[in-house]
Each structure stands twice: as C-alpha cells, then as structure tokens.
C-alpha cells in the first residue's frame, strides 16, 4: 500500500532535495533564493490577498449559521480535552519557532525601522505589531481553513483525510478533479516534508547554541549540530511507536508547560509593568491594524523595504502555507466532535493571544534590556539563533532558564516530527487515521534525512528560502479547498 506511484514520486522528490542539499548545499540555496525572490516580486500581492481572504472567510464561518455544524455525527464528542487539544495543535503549528524568534524578530524589525528613519519609540511599537501579524490570525487562518476542510469532509462526509478528498467529492461529476487531486496530494507530501525538515534544522541550531551558551563554548562547529541531530532522531522514534494520544499529548503538554513557565518567569522577575503596558498596547495596535495590514504590499517603497517585506512577511505567509497540509490535517485528526464555531475559535484565537503575550514579553524584555545597555541589539541580526540565550543571560537564574529553553525547544522539535510523520503516514495509507508503526518510522527516517541536508546549510536564511520554494503551488490548492468547503456547506443547509 505504501509503494504506490504517488508516494514513489513524492519520496523521490524529497530524497532528491535531501541529496542535493547534502552534496551541493550552496547550489540548492542559490536556486531557492533566486526562485523565491522572483515569485515574491511577481505574486506577492496574491499571497497577501489569499492569506487575508482565508482569515475573513474563517471569521465569517465562525459567526454564521454554519458555525453550529459539528465535525462528525451530531452525537460525537471530542476525543481530547480542550487543553490537550490546544497544546497539541499549538506545539505542531508553532512550537520551536516561538523560542527561536521570541526576542530576535522584534529586535530585527526595530533595527530595520530605525534605519528607515522611523522614531525609536514608534519603531518598537511597529516591530511588535509586525511580529504579531506574522504569528497571529493570518497564520492560524491558513492552518484553520485547511484543517476545517479536512475535518468536515473526513468526519461528516466520510471521505479519506487527504487533501485531494474534498476536491474529488465536490467536483465528482467533472473530469479534472482526479488529476488535480493527485497533484494536490503530491504537492502536500512534498511541502510537508520540506517544511518540517526546515523546522528541524532551525530547532537543532537553537539547541546547539543553547548548549554552547550553557557551557560558554565559543566555537561548536558541525560536530555539535550532528550530535544534537542524532539525539533528536533517537528521541522521536519512541513516540512514533505508540498511540498518538499517548505520545503527542504528553510531549506537547510538557513543552507548553515549560514555555509558559519561561514566559511567566520573565514577566514576573523584571519590569512587569513595562511588559504589561507593551502587551496591552500591542493588543490594541494589532486589533486596529491586522486587517488593513493584510492588504499592505509596500508598493511605493524602495528596494530595501521591498526586500525586507519579502524576507519576512511574504516568507512567513508562504511558510505557513507550506505547513498547512501538515498542521491542517493534524488539527483535523484531533478535532472530531467539535463544532465549526468551536474549532475556529480555538484554532484562531487561543494561539494568537498566546503569541501576543509571548512576543510582548520576550520582545519587550529585549527592548528593555537594550535600553539598559545589557543587551546589544546590533548583535541580533547576525546571531538570531543565540538571541534568546543572550537575553536570558541578562536575567537571574540564566543557567536554569537556558536549560529549560533547550529542553522545550527539543520537545517542540520532537512533537513536530512525530505529528508530521503521522500525517505523511496517513497520506501513505489513503487517509488511514491509525497508520502502522512501520510506515510512521519510514517517514520519520526520511524527515531525518531531509533535516540533515538543511542542517548542513548552516544558515537560517537558507532554510527559510528552501521552505518557501516548496510551498508556492499550495497557494492555489488552499483556495480550491476553500471553494470546496463553501459549496458543500451551502448544499448541506439548503
């Protein structure tokens, strides 16, 4: 069942990228950079329009009459508690990225805005807003819409939990859905594998730098990266061999508890009033600007601003699209029995609120310590991997918080690999919600190999470009999935 033409091609594509990345890292990176730059310049407007349309559609569905529809039979109840559901979803969808960019991204945006002659105080406000925009409602609307489509058709219509299933179901009388559905599944597998491998690499980079900071190692080289990677591979094998509810729930709950503990510690140990003021202001700025900024493309700015917009905002939107088949299918799998309104409220609001607090605390502390001359903001762009640890080093109990960050980052990587391997195994078995351990382990090995190729690039920028390269075509697939959902919902309530 595993070795069908679709999967052979998908495995061949991912292996080709992995081998290329190992043999000619610079060549792959350059191709990805050139292609992504071209796509962003020609279709950046379409990416922003798509992301904002998905958000508006999710908001409308949540408050409409369709919000009462249950994802499953009317008497189905959720398989997981609300807390476990939210933590599993959040760990799969964001996880290590929050630890990686918590302070680094707001400071990087701040430095850029100041270089554009924006007043420092306004630069700090806008740096946090832009960070909230990248990690907030737009990201989770992309995930949420994809997950909602898969959950609705899978649990209510009885289709396999595949990206192609809604397309084949809604347009069953046409000739084209079979070919388009096949292509959608192929691109989904490819995007999941490449996107997840990139996150594995970023997680390994952060764990490596955390260990280096803990032991005051100035030079770690590739040896430590490979050692961390080896331990990671061993760590995710066991969760792949047990039931999803046992492995993922435990790992994600533990990782989230550590992350929340870190966040609360920073909030309480130092200028609580300063951080809370920034969070409250950040909430207001975000609410008032999130929709208008979703239509912003920086058309009439110079090339420097255009490059910054592409490297961050467009890159993030495409990154979330690359992860949407993986996170969306995973969220769908754990959401049976919830109503559409409950699903969308949980998927969009809870992670967004958490992200605003997270970046408000870590970014706010970065600004505070920078103003106090305890953290040099100019060192951040060239040390993004290390920024979180540089910040923690300015606070009491830095050794303890560094260890906690390393552990949380490691657990987030493991949960991402486990959930991605599970989703890929589902695709490998025609949508089976309980794929065999053997198939999950096969995909775990392939994800490890891809992650290794990304690690060898030794560059966060290169990793992000390669991820964006894999996700371009999925913009059109997500739009088609949205059309399938709306057509089916309209037919159901007629």
Protein Blocks (a to p, Z undefined) as FASTA:
>chain_A
ZZgfklmmmmmmmmmmmmmmmmmmmlmmmmmmmmmmmmmmmmmmmmmmmmmmmmmmmmmm
mmmmklmpccddfkbccfbdfklmmmmmmmmmnmmmmmmmmmmmmmmmmmmmmmnopafk
lmmmmmmmmmmmmmmmmmmmmmmmmmmmmmmmmmmnopacdfklmmmmmmmmbmklmmmm
mmmmmmmmmmmmmmmmmmmmmmmmmmmmmmmmmnopablbjmlmmmmmmmmmmmmmmmmm
mcfklmmmmmmmmmmmmmmmmmmmmmmmmcfklmmmmmmmmmmmmmmmmmmmmmggolmb
cfklmmmmmmmmmmmmmmmmmmmmmmmmmmmmmmgoiafklmmmmmmmmmmmmmmmmmmm
mmmmmmmmmmnopacfklmmmmmmmmmmmmmmmpghklmmmmmmmmmmmmmmmmmmmmmm
mmmmmmmnoopabdcfklmmmmmmmmmmmmmmmmmnopaklmmmmmmmmmmmmmmmmmmm
mmmmmmmmmmmmZZ
